[in-house]
Amino acid sequence: GNWFEIDFITNPPTTKELGVDARTRWRGVMQIAICVPKNTGRDALNARYNKIHDLYMKENQFNGIRVIRVFKTSALDAGDYYIVLASVEWQSDLNK
């Protein structure tokens, strides 16, 4: 069947303001590997990617985490499966 693998890749935080109320900026990528059997076809990959894209771009703010963009790689041939890496680039400014 189909499956997904999710990895969270973050940059080191940076301070974006000065003073007692300074905030720390976090940036990163949530990378989602979309894996489907070859007999399902690439249309299934695209349909799953489109659902991920639409979800994160429609509601691009989640509890202070702002989605900057959503993008994907071309389909990779992994033996019996096709894999597409969908990436959700995000940013959040948090109180120290």
C-alpha positions as protocol buffer text, in pm:
chain_id: "A"
residue {
  index: 1
  type: GLY
  ca { x: 0 y: 0 z: 0 }
}
residue {
  index: 2
  type: ASN
  ca { x: 84 y: 366 z: 23 }
}
residue {
  index: 3
  type: TRP
  ca { x: 280 y: 518 z: 306 }
}
residue {
  index: 4
  type: PHE
  ca { x: 435 y: 845 z: 420 }
}
residue {
  index: 5
  type: GLU
  ca { x: 761 y: 920 z: 603 }
}
residue {
  index: 6
  type: ILE
  ca { x: 795 y: 1256 z: 781 }
}
residue {
  index: 7
  type: ASP
  ca { x: 1119 y: 1427 z: 880 }
}
residue {
  index: 8
  type: PHE
  ca { x: 1154 y: 1763 z: 1057 }
}
residue {
  index: 9
  type: ILE
  ca { x: 1463 y: 1959 z: 955 }
}
residue {
  index: 10
  type: THR
  ca { x: 1529 y: 2280 z: 1150 }
}
residue {
  index: 11
  type: ASN
  ca { x: 1784 y: 2558 z: 1131 }
}
residue {
  index: 12
  type: PRO
  ca { x: 1946 y: 2689 z: 1450 }
}
residue {
  index: 13
  type: PRO
  ca { x: 1725 y: 2960 z: 1605 }
}
residue {
  index: 14
  type: THR
  ca { x: 1817 y: 3326 z: 1570 }
}
residue {
  index: 15
  type: THR
  ca { x: 1725 y: 3625 z: 1786 }
}
residue {
  index: 16
  type: LYS
  ca { x: 1532 y: 3879 z: 1581 }
}
residue {
  index: 17
  type: GLU
  ca { x: 1468 y: 4146 z: 1845 }
}
residue {
  index: 18
  type: LEU
  ca { x: 1641 y: 4311 z: 2139 }
}
residue {
  index: 19
  type: GLY
  ca { x: 1525 y: 4359 z: 2496 }
}
residue {
  index: 20
  type: VAL
  ca { x: 1323 y: 4172 z: 2755 }
}
residue {
  index: 21
  type: ASP
  ca { x: 1044 y: 4084 z: 2511 }
}
residue {
  index: 22
  type: ALA
  ca { x: 1278 y: 3968 z: 2233 }
}
residue {
  index: 23
  type: ARG
  ca { x: 1158 y: 3681 z: 2022 }
}
residue {
  index: 24
  type: THR
  ca { x: 1350 y: 3391 z: 1871 }
}
residue {
  index: 25
  type: ARG
  ca { x: 1294 y: 3297 z: 1507 }
}
residue {
  index: 26
  type: TRP
  ca { x: 1285 y: 2929 z: 1412 }
}
residue {
  index: 27
  type: ARG
  ca { x: 1285 y: 2813 z: 1049 }
}
residue {
  index: 28
  type: GLY
  ca { x: 1274 y: 2470 z: 898 }
}
residue {
  index: 29
  type: VAL
  ca { x: 1124 y: 2219 z: 662 }
}
residue {
  index: 30
  type: MET
  ca { x: 881 y: 1939 z: 727 }
}
residue {
  index: 31
  type: GLN
  ca { x: 970 y: 1686 z: 458 }
}
residue {
  index: 32
  type: ILE
  ca { x: 709 y: 1425 z: 368 }
}
residue {
  index: 33
  type: ALA
  ca { x: 811 y: 1127 z: 155 }
}
residue {
  index: 34
  type: ILE
  ca { x: 502 y: 1013 z: -36 }
}
residue {
  index: 35
  type: CYS
  ca { x: 547 y: 648 z: -136 }
}
residue {
  index: 36
  type: VAL
  ca { x: 312 y: 460 z: -368 }
}
residue {
  index: 37
  type: PRO
  ca { x: 345 y: 126 z: -550 }
}
residue {
  index: 38
  type: LYS
  ca { x: 439 y: 153 z: -916 }
}
residue {
  index: 39
  type: ASN
  ca { x: 117 y: -21 z: -1018 }
}
residue {
  index: 40
  type: THR
  ca { x: -74 y: 271 z: -859 }
}
residue {
  index: 41
  type: GLY
  ca { x: 95 y: 518 z: -1093 }
}
residue {
  index: 42
  type: ARG
  ca { x: 224 y: 873 z: -1072 }
}
residue {
  index: 43
  type: ASP
  ca { x: -127 y: 1019 z: -1069 }
}
residue {
  index: 44
  type: ALA
  ca { x: -165 y: 881 z: -715 }
}
residue {
  index: 45
  type: LEU
  ca { x: 156 y: 1062 z: -614 }
}
residue {
  index: 46
  type: ASN
  ca { x: 31 y: 1389 z: -756 }
}
residue {
  index: 47
  type: ALA
  ca { x: -310 y: 1353 z: -590 }
}
residue {
  index: 48
  type: ARG
  ca { x: -150 y: 1300 z: -248 }
}
residue {
  index: 49
  type: TYR
  ca { x: 92 y: 1589 z: -299 }
}
residue {
  index: 50
  type: ASN
  ca { x: -195 y: 1818 z: -404 }
}
residue {
  index: 51
  type: LYS
  ca { x: -382 y: 1735 z: -82 }
}
residue {
  index: 52
  type: ILE
  ca { x: -74 y: 1822 z: 126 }
}
residue {
  index: 53
  type: HIS
  ca { x: -17 y: 2142 z: -73 }
}
residue {
  index: 54
  type: ASP
  ca { x: -379 y: 2253 z: -45 }
}
residue {
  index: 55
  type: LEU
  ca { x: -394 y: 2183 z: 329 }
}
residue {
  index: 56
  type: TYR
  ca { x: -84 y: 2383 z: 418 }
}
residue {
  index: 57
  type: MET
  ca { x: -134 y: 2668 z: 172 }
}
residue {
  index: 58
  type: LYS
  ca { x: -505 y: 2715 z: 255 }
}
residue {
  index: 59
  type: GLU
  ca { x: -441 y: 2746 z: 628 }
}
residue {
  index: 60
  type: ASN
  ca { x: -88 y: 2883 z: 621 }
}
residue {
  index: 61
  type: GLN
  ca { x: -80 y: 2977 z: 992 }
}
residue {
  index: 62
  type: PHE
  ca { x: -90 y: 2703 z: 1260 }
}
residue {
  index: 63
  type: ASN
  ca { x: -51 y: 2808 z: 1626 }
}
residue {
  index: 64
  type: GLY
  ca { x: 207 y: 3074 z: 1540 }
}
residue {
  index: 65
  type: ILE
  ca { x: 385 y: 2863 z: 1276 }
}
residue {
  index: 66
  type: ARG
  ca { x: 365 y: 3027 z: 934 }
}
residue {
  index: 67
  type: VAL
  ca { x: 395 y: 2819 z: 618 }
}
residue {
  index: 68
  type: ILE
  ca { x: 621 y: 2998 z: 370 }
}
residue {
  index: 69
  type: ARG
  ca { x: 587 y: 2761 z: 74 }
}
residue {
  index: 70
  type: VAL
  ca { x: 514 y: 2402 z: -25 }
}
residue {
  index: 71
  type: PHE
  ca { x: 707 y: 2231 z: -305 }
}
residue {
  index: 72
  type: LYS
  ca { x: 803 y: 1884 z: -430 }
}
residue {
  index: 73
  type: THR
  ca { x: 1070 y: 1687 z: -612 }
}
residue {
  index: 74
  type: SER
  ca { x: 1016 y: 1490 z: -931 }
}
residue {
  index: 75
  type: ALA
  ca { x: 907 y: 1130 z: -882 }
}
residue {
  index: 76
  type: LEU
  ca { x: 1196 y: 903 z: -785 }
}
residue {
  index: 77
  type: ASP
  ca { x: 1205 y: 539 z: -891 }
}
residue {
  index: 78
  type: ALA
  ca { x: 1265 y: 323 z: -581 }
}
residue {
  index: 79
  type: GLY
  ca { x: 1227 y: -29 z: -716 }
}
residue {
  index: 80
  type: ASP
  ca { x: 864 y: -132 z: -667 }
}
residue {
  index: 81
  type: TYR
  ca { x: 763 y: 219 z: -554 }
}
residue {
  index: 82
  type: TYR
  ca { x: 760 y: 578 z: -670 }
}
residue {
  index: 83
  type: ILE
  ca { x: 858 y: 841 z: -413 }
}
residue {
  index: 84
  type: VAL
  ca { x: 797 y: 1217 z: -415 }
}
residue {
  index: 85
  type: LEU
  ca { x: 945 y: 1441 z: -145 }
}
residue {
  index: 86
  type: ALA
  ca { x: 696 y: 1711 z: -48 }
}
residue {
  index: 87
  type: SER
  ca { x: 853 y: 1992 z: 155 }
}
residue {
  index: 88
  type: VAL
  ca { x: 667 y: 2239 z: 376 }
}
residue {
  index: 89
  type: GLU
  ca { x: 894 y: 2534 z: 455 }
}
residue {
  index: 90
  type: TRP
  ca { x: 791 y: 2710 z: 778 }
}
residue {
  index: 91
  type: GLN
  ca { x: 888 y: 2989 z: 1019 }
}
residue {
  index: 92
  type: SER
  ca { x: 789 y: 3076 z: 1375 }
}
residue {
  index: 93
  type: ASP
  ca { x: 875 y: 3365 z: 1607 }
}
residue {
  index: 94
  type: LEU
  ca { x: 857 y: 3251 z: 1970 }
}
residue {
  index: 95
  type: ASN
  ca { x: 906 y: 3431 z: 2299 }
}
residue {
  index: 96
  type: LYS
  ca { x: 1236 y: 3350 z: 2467 }
}
